[in-house]
């Protein structure tokens, strides 16, 4: 699920671009990801992706299933020719609440580009991430919200993410459906290795969820991804992260995905 970083400077021969941008569309072949085991599906980049980088893809589908469950979405019509071709074959819903990590070398040739629809995708992504919405602990949050909740991961997902716990980031409404959840893994300790977008947190009451003497964690924002609630989450703990921590996560999410900042009304 999490691709290893490719440190080779050699680009795949089948890719014509050294640097892929948000909005590039790809048809991932059947079986290439856990989200399309049965058939090829379209995905759109939400971040840049180049050799040595891990990028984030947004899931596309012709079905309205997640839309009916309250997920953020945009609808894109197919454009088969011209400079604005997007490579889509039918009307497609892109769901930015369903995020997949990918390595540059794992991508097939890009099929097209979203163009102006890319702006709408950014706004929908901001909504899907719940930026500025606060946590489930707020009195104004809808009942059943999971946003900001600390969850224990399943054994399989713990092995994939190399973390036992994660924080749910999904916006209030869709998180209640307990379908796909955007999470950021929680890494223990005072590791000096940090990405520019990582969040380091120390001495918070919600860290009691881990047991033992954990008093410092690292939240790797570029590894935020979607998992399936019923299969990949072992249990929801009683703990919700504090407002200051969640506000800092929101700021880093906006920086990483190039979204309007948390104090902006746009996209909420």
Buried (B, 14 or more C-beta within 10 A) or exposed (E): BBBEEBEEEEBBEEBEBEEBBBBBBBBBEEEBBEBBEEEBBBBBBBBBBBBEBBBBBBBBBEEEEBBEBBBBBBEBEBBEEEEEBBBBEEEBBBBBBBBBBBBBBBBBEBBBBBBEBBEBBBBBBBBBBBBBBBBBBBEEBEEEBBBBBBBBBBEEBBEBBEBBBBBBBBBBBBBBBBBBBBBBBBBBEEEEEEEEBBBEBEEBEBBEBBEEEBBBBBBBBBBBBBBBBEEBBBEBBEBBBBEEBBBBBBBBBBEBBEBBEBEEEEBB
